[in-house]
Amino acid sequence: MQAPTLTRHDVLVCEDDPATAHFVRAILESCGAACDVVDNGEAAINAAAAGKWDLILMDIGLPGIDGIEATRRIRQITDGSGRWIPLVLFTAMNGASTWVDGLRAGADDIVPKAIDQPLLKAKLRGLLSASAQARLLAERSQQLRAYHDAAEREKDFGRHVLTALTRRGQLADPALFVWQREVDGLSGDLVAHRRVGDTHYLLLADAMGHGMSAALVTILVADMFYAMATKALPLPDIAVELNRKLVRTLPPGNFVGATLVRAQSGRLDVINAGMPACLLVRDGAVVTEFASRNLPFGIEIGESGPVAEAVAAQPGDRLALLSDGVLEGPLALDTLVAAIGGGSVGAALDAVDTFRDDATCAALDL
């Protein structure tokens, strides 16, 4: 493999002895590096702050600000820039304490002035190769930060539009509690609620996948749900139409789990299509579990209608709808049920730091 040359590198040399400066410059320029020379520590500090260097060579024995102090100050500048620049001290002194002080100040290497030319070239090649890799890494990191920032702006825009199109503002009902957490900025979980007179229509849907693709599906589901709930259609009719539309719209293999609820005058109707069991909680205990009895929406159009369950509800009951992201989290079900019954489910869920999936809980007071 061919040894790397010193081309396209900018090197700062700080040396007050003209003969030594000429010697170092000649070595660098013979290898193709561009070289600027200053003769004191203060000038080196100013040059380090003003330029983008690939290597800095510094004599320790400088007048005024010596090379060790200049190194210390230059390191404060380069460390703040986020990019590593190799810095080499050269000296005529052989005392170990001087070398230790130089390394502690931030020098990457110290070479004696009596070093022969081939060894100096080898050291410079190694340091400049490492500097080039550090510059490339810094550029890639900057590109990644720019990409990340752009992606976050896109997510913020998508989140704003999604909130409007799925009508999250209509969830502000005193009988309804909603808690959600997204793992990818945009959620495939949807809560939709419409009160028609004294009747509550409630939907919790979980579109397959994460991010934008899942979120787009929730827009369609929300639009259809609100249109049909506003007309106070029977719950099975809403389920049939949602399923029919999703079968025709979604790509093969995609689906939407959903729980539909209609609550009116002590009667509770539930259709669970591929979702975790929703829980009817009374006096802090689960009295009824509405398990899934239907395929998720979007898989096939069945010949028979959806299976619905109806139970009598009492004042003070609370119905909890949960996405699988909540149940797959670290919170124990008994703890969750107790929190639902005690009205502290939001605090209990907020205390959990890690959810691997979009997590949603909706609780309706009956």
PLY file of the C-alpha trace (Angstrom):
ply
format ascii 1.0
element vertex 366
property float x
property float y
property float z
element edge 365
property int vertex1
property int vertex2
end_header
0.00 0.00 0.00
1.37 3.41 -0.96
2.30 5.68 1.96
0.09 8.76 2.30
1.55 12.08 1.23
1.12 15.39 3.05
-0.88 17.01 0.28
-3.81 19.32 0.96
-2.79 19.87 4.58
-2.36 23.23 6.32
0.30 23.26 9.00
1.04 25.98 11.55
4.64 26.17 12.75
5.62 28.26 15.78
9.41 28.61 16.06
11.48 31.65 17.00
14.73 30.27 15.61
14.87 31.03 11.85
17.15 28.10 11.05
14.89 25.55 12.76
11.80 27.13 11.20
13.44 26.89 7.77
14.33 23.24 8.37
10.79 22.27 9.43
9.19 24.27 6.61
11.44 22.57 4.06
10.43 19.11 5.29
6.73 19.94 5.20
6.77 21.65 1.82
8.83 18.87 0.25
5.96 16.57 1.18
3.33 18.88 -0.30
1.99 20.58 2.83
1.22 24.29 3.03
3.05 25.89 5.94
2.64 29.14 7.88
5.31 30.18 10.39
4.95 32.43 13.44
7.70 33.21 15.96
5.95 33.57 19.34
3.28 31.94 21.48
0.77 34.78 21.30
0.87 34.75 17.50
0.39 30.98 17.53
-2.68 31.28 19.76
-4.20 33.92 17.47
-3.42 31.89 14.35
-4.92 28.75 15.90
-8.13 30.65 16.63
-8.33 32.18 13.15
-7.46 29.24 10.92
-8.40 25.63 10.23
-5.20 23.70 10.72
-4.45 20.05 10.12
-1.35 20.09 12.33
0.38 22.51 14.72
4.11 22.30 15.44
5.30 24.33 18.43
8.69 25.00 20.01
8.60 24.80 23.80
11.23 27.49 24.41
9.43 30.54 23.02
9.83 34.12 24.25
6.91 35.53 26.26
4.18 32.88 26.27
6.14 29.63 26.10
5.12 26.62 24.04
3.54 24.74 26.94
1.26 27.61 27.96
0.45 28.32 24.31
-0.46 24.65 23.89
-2.77 24.82 26.90
-4.60 27.85 25.48
-4.76 26.44 21.97
-6.32 23.26 23.32
-9.07 25.35 24.92
-9.78 26.76 21.46
-9.64 23.48 19.54
-11.60 21.51 22.14
-14.41 24.05 21.82
-14.47 23.61 18.05
-15.38 19.93 18.33
-12.53 18.87 16.04
-9.24 17.31 17.06
-6.08 18.95 15.69
-2.79 17.17 16.39
-0.23 19.35 18.15
3.46 18.46 18.37
5.99 20.16 20.61
9.67 20.12 19.73
12.42 21.02 22.14
16.14 20.95 22.75
15.55 20.06 26.43
15.75 16.45 27.55
14.26 16.77 31.05
11.37 14.37 31.65
9.40 16.94 33.64
9.29 19.32 30.66
7.97 16.56 28.41
5.36 15.56 30.99
4.22 19.18 31.32
3.87 19.42 27.56
1.77 16.28 27.32
-0.42 17.39 30.21
-0.96 20.72 28.47
-2.47 18.88 25.50
0.38 18.00 23.16
-0.05 14.78 21.20
3.68 14.19 20.83
7.02 15.74 21.73
10.06 15.40 19.49
13.64 16.51 20.10
15.09 19.10 17.78
17.91 16.68 17.06
15.48 14.23 15.43
16.52 13.00 12.00
14.47 13.88 8.94
13.05 10.39 8.05
11.74 9.87 11.58
10.18 13.34 11.67
8.49 12.70 8.32
7.10 9.40 9.58
5.67 11.06 12.68
4.11 13.85 10.62
2.58 11.41 8.15
0.93 9.48 10.97
-0.43 12.57 12.66
-1.69 14.13 9.44
-3.38 10.91 8.43
-5.15 10.85 11.80
-6.02 14.54 11.39
-7.57 13.86 7.99
-9.71 11.10 9.48
-10.76 13.43 12.30
-11.73 16.13 9.80
-13.73 13.62 7.76
-15.45 12.38 10.91
-16.28 15.96 11.92
-17.73 16.68 8.47
-19.81 13.49 8.56
-21.00 14.32 12.06
-22.04 17.78 10.90
-23.92 16.24 7.98
-25.66 13.83 10.34
-26.62 16.67 12.66
-28.03 18.62 9.73
-29.97 15.54 8.59
-31.25 14.95 12.12
-32.33 18.57 12.50
-34.14 18.46 9.15
-35.83 15.19 10.13
-36.96 16.71 13.43
-38.43 19.70 11.60
-40.28 17.32 9.30
-41.59 15.42 12.31
-42.73 18.63 13.98
-44.59 19.61 10.81
-46.10 16.14 10.47
-47.11 16.11 14.13
-48.84 19.48 13.77
-50.75 18.40 10.65
-51.59 15.01 12.16
-52.99 16.64 15.29
-55.26 18.81 13.16
-56.41 16.09 10.76
-57.11 13.52 13.47
-58.97 16.18 15.49
-57.13 15.69 18.74
-58.60 18.96 19.91
-61.96 17.21 20.13
-60.67 14.94 22.90
-61.19 17.67 25.50
-64.12 16.08 27.29
-64.35 15.98 31.11
-65.35 12.31 30.99
-62.33 11.31 28.90
-58.69 10.84 29.86
-56.08 10.26 27.14
-52.37 9.47 27.56
-50.05 8.86 24.60
-46.34 8.42 23.97
-44.73 8.01 20.53
-41.49 6.15 19.92
-40.79 7.77 16.54
-42.25 11.25 16.86
-45.35 10.31 14.84
-47.75 7.79 16.30
-49.75 5.04 14.66
-52.07 5.04 17.68
-55.27 7.03 17.42
-57.85 8.06 20.00
-61.07 9.55 18.64
-64.11 10.60 20.65
-67.44 12.16 19.82
-70.28 12.93 22.24
-73.69 12.93 20.58
-76.26 14.05 23.13
-75.74 11.78 26.14
-73.99 9.11 24.06
-70.22 8.67 23.91
-68.55 7.19 20.83
-64.93 6.22 21.49
-62.26 4.65 19.29
-58.75 3.44 20.02
-56.93 2.32 16.87
-53.41 1.00 16.37
-52.16 1.07 12.78
-49.49 -1.44 11.83
-45.96 -0.06 11.87
-44.44 3.15 13.17
-43.82 6.69 12.07
-45.27 8.41 9.04
-46.71 5.32 7.31
-48.74 4.35 10.37
-49.72 7.94 11.12
-51.14 8.43 7.61
-53.54 5.54 8.18
-54.88 7.14 11.35
-55.95 10.21 9.36
-58.25 8.05 7.22
-59.59 6.18 10.25
-60.28 9.38 12.19
-62.07 11.00 9.26
-64.39 8.02 8.79
-65.05 7.56 12.51
-66.06 11.16 13.11
-68.29 11.22 10.05
-70.19 8.13 11.21
-70.23 8.93 14.94
-71.71 12.35 14.20
-74.61 10.55 12.52
-75.00 8.33 15.61
-74.74 5.18 13.51
-74.92 1.80 15.25
-71.53 0.53 16.37
-71.53 -2.52 14.03
-72.19 -0.27 11.03
-69.20 1.88 11.93
-67.01 -1.22 12.25
-68.17 -2.64 8.91
-67.52 0.60 7.02
-64.11 1.11 8.61
-63.07 -2.43 7.73
-64.38 -2.19 4.16
-62.53 1.07 3.51
-59.27 -0.19 4.98
-59.40 -3.47 3.04
-59.66 -1.44 -0.16
-57.06 1.15 0.82
-54.23 -0.54 2.70
-51.45 -2.51 0.99
-51.64 -6.28 1.45
-50.36 -7.38 4.82
-51.23 -4.11 6.55
-54.03 -3.78 9.08
-55.41 -1.66 11.89
-56.34 -3.00 15.29
-59.26 -1.09 16.79
-61.62 -0.98 19.74
-64.96 0.77 19.23
-67.13 1.84 22.16
-70.64 3.23 22.48
-71.73 4.26 25.97
-75.24 5.49 26.75
-77.59 5.46 29.73
-75.93 2.65 31.66
-75.34 0.49 28.57
-71.92 -0.20 27.18
-71.34 -1.66 23.70
-67.84 -2.73 22.66
-66.34 -4.13 19.45
-62.74 -5.27 19.85
-60.93 -6.02 16.58
-57.39 -7.19 17.25
-56.65 -5.00 20.27
-55.72 -5.87 23.87
-58.69 -6.43 26.13
-60.30 -3.22 27.31
-61.14 -3.18 30.99
-64.27 -2.12 32.82
-63.04 -1.05 36.26
-65.37 -0.69 39.24
-64.20 0.18 42.74
-60.58 -0.38 41.75
-61.12 -3.87 40.32
-61.74 -5.22 36.83
-65.31 -6.48 36.53
-65.37 -7.12 32.77
-62.68 -7.70 30.14
-63.62 -7.11 26.52
-61.17 -9.34 24.66
-60.71 -9.25 20.91
-63.39 -11.27 19.10
-62.76 -9.90 15.62
-59.93 -9.70 13.12
-58.16 -6.36 12.87
-59.59 -4.04 10.24
-58.13 -4.11 6.75
-57.52 -7.86 6.41
-60.71 -9.19 4.82
-64.37 -8.38 4.35
-66.26 -11.05 6.26
-69.65 -12.43 5.35
-71.00 -11.96 8.86
-71.03 -8.77 10.87
-68.61 -7.95 13.68
-69.02 -9.53 17.10
-70.11 -6.92 19.64
-70.49 -7.21 23.40
-72.94 -5.30 25.57
-72.95 -4.96 29.36
-74.67 -2.79 31.92
-72.51 -0.02 33.39
-72.91 1.77 36.70
-72.18 5.37 37.64
-68.55 5.62 38.72
-67.39 2.85 36.39
-64.37 3.56 34.22
-63.62 1.90 30.89
-59.92 1.69 29.98
-58.71 1.12 26.43
-55.04 0.17 26.07
-52.73 -0.25 23.11
-50.29 -3.16 23.12
-47.44 -0.68 23.67
-48.72 -0.07 27.21
-49.05 -3.75 28.05
-45.62 -4.56 26.60
-44.05 -1.92 28.84
-42.58 -2.61 32.28
-45.66 -1.51 34.24
-47.40 -4.48 35.90
-51.07 -4.97 35.01
-52.17 -4.93 38.66
-50.41 -1.59 39.13
-52.02 -0.27 35.98
-55.51 -1.38 37.03
-55.07 0.21 40.46
-53.97 3.45 38.81
-56.95 3.37 36.44
-59.35 2.85 39.31
-57.71 5.55 41.40
-57.52 8.13 38.64
-53.71 8.23 38.68
-53.00 6.30 35.48
-51.34 9.30 33.85
-48.82 9.65 36.66
-48.15 5.90 36.66
-47.46 5.88 32.93
-45.39 9.06 33.04
-43.10 7.37 35.56
-42.13 4.76 32.96
-39.10 5.84 30.93
-39.01 3.11 28.31
-41.71 2.04 25.89
-40.65 -0.02 22.88
-43.81 0.74 20.93
-46.29 3.57 20.57
-48.23 3.49 23.84
-51.75 4.82 24.37
-54.29 4.68 27.17
-57.80 6.12 27.01
-60.16 6.02 30.00
-63.84 6.95 29.84
-65.80 7.74 32.99
-69.30 6.30 32.76
0 1
1 2
2 3
3 4
4 5
5 6
6 7
7 8
8 9
9 10
10 11
11 12
12 13
13 14
14 15
15 16
16 17
17 18
18 19
19 20
20 21
21 22
22 23
23 24
24 25
25 26
26 27
27 28
28 29
29 30
30 31
31 32
32 33
33 34
34 35
35 36
36 37
37 38
38 39
39 40
40 41
41 42
42 43
43 44
44 45
45 46
46 47
47 48
48 49
49 50
50 51
51 52
52 53
53 54
54 55
55 56
56 57
57 58
58 59
59 60
60 61
61 62
62 63
63 64
64 65
65 66
66 67
67 68
68 69
69 70
70 71
71 72
72 73
73 74
74 75
75 76
76 77
77 78
78 79
79 80
80 81
81 82
82 83
83 84
84 85
85 86
86 87
87 88
88 89
89 90
90 91
91 92
92 93
93 94
94 95
95 96
96 97
97 98
98 99
99 100
100 101
101 102
102 103
103 104
104 105
105 106
106 107
107 108
108 109
109 110
110 111
111 112
112 113
113 114
114 115
115 116
116 117
117 118
118 119
119 120
120 121
121 122
122 123
123 124
124 125
125 126
126 127
127 128
128 129
129 130
130 131
131 132
132 133
133 134
134 135
135 136
136 137
137 138
138 139
139 140
140 141
141 142
142 143
143 144
144 145
145 146
146 147
147 148
148 149
149 150
150 151
151 152
152 153
153 154
154 155
155 156
156 157
157 158
158 159
159 160
160 161
161 162
162 163
163 164
164 165
165 166
166 167
167 168
168 169
169 170
170 171
171 172
172 173
173 174
174 175
175 176
176 177
177 178
178 179
179 180
180 181
181 182
182 183
183 184
184 185
185 186
186 187
187 188
188 189
189 190
190 191
191 192
192 193
193 194
194 195
195 196
196 197
197 198
198 199
199 200
200 201
201 202
202 203
203 204
204 205
205 206
206 207
207 208
208 209
209 210
210 211
211 212
212 213
213 214
214 215
215 216
216 217
217 218
218 219
219 220
220 221
221 222
222 223
223 224
224 225
225 226
226 227
227 228
228 229
229 230
230 231
231 232
232 233
233 234
234 235
235 236
236 237
237 238
238 239
239 240
240 241
241 242
242 243
243 244
244 245
245 246
246 247
247 248
248 249
249 250
250 251
251 252
252 253
253 254
254 255
255 256
256 257
257 258
258 259
259 260
260 261
261 262
262 263
263 264
264 265
265 266
266 267
267 268
268 269
269 270
270 271
271 272
272 273
273 274
274 275
275 276
276 277
277 278
278 279
279 280
280 281
281 282
282 283
283 284
284 285
285 286
286 287
287 288
288 289
289 290
290 291
291 292
292 293
293 294
294 295
295 296
296 297
297 298
298 299
299 300
300 301
301 302
302 303
303 304
304 305
305 306
306 307
307 308
308 309
309 310
310 311
311 312
312 313
313 314
314 315
315 316
316 317
317 318
318 319
319 320
320 321
321 322
322 323
323 324
324 325
325 326
326 327
327 328
328 329
329 330
330 331
331 332
332 333
333 334
334 335
335 336
336 337
337 338
338 339
339 340
340 341
341 342
342 343
343 344
344 345
345 346
346 347
347 348
348 349
349 350
350 351
351 352
352 353
353 354
354 355
355 356
356 357
357 358
358 359
359 360
360 361
361 362
362 363
363 364
364 365
